[in-house]
């Protein structure tokens, strides 16, 4: 299945706007039958992405606890030992070709829907 990528940090959005965009797109892609989404949230290198990243990861933990997503991982933890990585690759082989993931980029995450 094709890898979906969304960017919630680039349009000078507030944290609230970024999370709202993520939730709308998450529901849309889940309804479309997709299983894996890459979310670009930034990591604070320009002074703004850090707040979005923190709120995004907190929201993902909440969604996982409520069983609204299967799992998630920040890409700075994208190592061969990462269980979420193994599951995500089983759902979406496109992840194998995504070089950004293998650079352990803290500015993006993978969400298993």
N, C-alpha and C positions, 0 to 999 in steps of 0.2 A: 504494500500500500504506500502511496505517496506521502512524503513528509510535508506537513503544513508548518509554515513559519509565520508568526505574527510579531510585530514590533510595537511594544507598548511604551517605549521611552522616547521616541524620536520627534514627536510633534509638540514638544514643550507642554505636555499634559501634566496635570496635577496627579498626585498619587490616586486620588479618588477616580479621576477620569481614566487613568491607566488600568486600574482594577476593573472598572465598569467595561472597558473595551475588552479586556481578557475574558470576563464572564460571558459577554454577548457572543464573542467568537468561539469560546469553548462550547457553549450550548449549540451553536450553529453547526460546528464541525462534528460534534457528537451525534446530532440528528442526521448528519450526512454519512455516518458510518465510519468516520475516521477514528483511529485508535491512538495516534501519537501526534503531539504538537510541540514544536520548538518555540519558545517564547523569548524574545530579546527584551530584557528589562534593564540592561545597564548595570553598572556596579559602583558608580560614584566617581569615576575618573574625572568628570567635569563638574563635580559638585552637585549633580541632580539625580543621577541614576541610583544612588545608594538607597534613598528613601523608597523608591519604587521597588527595588530588589527586595528590601526587607519586608515591605507590605505584601508583595507578591508571594514570597516564600511562606509567610504567615497564613495568607489566604489559602495556598495550596495545602498546607498542613490541616487547616480547618476543613477543606473540601474532602481530603482523604479521610479524615476522622468521621465525616458524615457520609462516606462512601459515594460521593459525587464524582470523584476521580479515583482511578485505581492506585496511582502512585505518581511520584515526581522526583526529580533530582536536579540539583544545580550542576551545570556542566563543568565546574571546577572539580567535581568529584567523578568525572566520566572516566573511570579506570576499569580495567578488565575485571576487578573484583566487585564492582558495583552491581548489585542484584537488579536494580531498576534498569541499568544499561542492558543487561542480558535480556530482560523481558521486552524492553522497547525495541531492540534489534529483531527479536522474533516477530514482532508486529509490523515493523517497518525497516526493511533492509536498506532503504535510502540512507539511514543513519550511518552506515558503514562508509559512505563516500563523503560525509560532511566533515571537512577538515577543521572547521571551527570547534567542533566538539573535542577533537583529539589534541587541541592546544590548551585544554582545561580552562576554557574561557569562563570567568566568573560572571560575565554579563548576560548569560542566557541559561535557560533551564529546559528540561524535557518533561513534558506532562503526558502520562499515560491516561487516556480517557477511559 
